[in-house]
């Protein structure tokens, strides 16, 4: 390898280490989250309880997101934040395994959400700080593809560990649930040593922490920046769709007599399709604009995912619907990251991305609660259709404001 090539490889190593850590943390997160629903069912919970616990997952991040974004703009190295996020996820999974009632499951879910937030803010801020502007879409695409890979592996592991039994109570089911949560704790903790790998980063002028001569915009100023608010709305809808699927598809499947292992496979199909679209995002942007791809992501994923609950008795049809929906769903998150990063000044990129995550977390509180409310009288599939409608509304809002 020539000296310039070796230097480029070294400067890119940070990204691949970060992606590896993302795969581990998101595998742990997405192993734990579907299992939480089964643990609540085993303890006598219903759709309303699952909606509340799913919302609690986002409560601490709502409070802490903007502050953490400011921290990520100021710190010299983001490595410690990444490690902290992994450790918090591991501790939360251990607490979930030990929890014996709804209250402690809720507390552990809130800690799980906090760990996810810390890791995500640190990771996306690293890409916004160090990746060349010409490679933002590729960097965010690979980072979110790692998230999707975790969303593929985690539910598969959950399905394998819970097996094909359909009982919602019993010591055997609870033992399988707790084993899955302990495994999640170990996987999350494995991401911490990965971040000890030393690598050199590049960075861009005007974006390094400590540039105190540059004023930092306030949250309202960032929100008023053209494009930021609408991209936040799109991101909120896209992430809510994933959360609702993870939380409520197990309930729809139970109604149809579909075993947990098949739920894991369906969720993995969705995630696998998102990996594909995120890996090829840079190529897609050469053919279509970011705006066109984002509208397609919102409208197409909403329509495809809405089909899935109708066809759980024909799993191959549901699988095709979730593959199409997952492919289109996967485009939206990295696109909103790139659009928001480029919309604001360099010294406020971490804060702007944190505000985007804050919007996501507010959605993760409100939408699951609304989903639980509609699921109680209308059935759990109604929660999925609710978020599909939200995706359509976000597309309409986005189409009326191209900023």
Beta strands, then each sheet from edge to edge (+ up, - down):
end
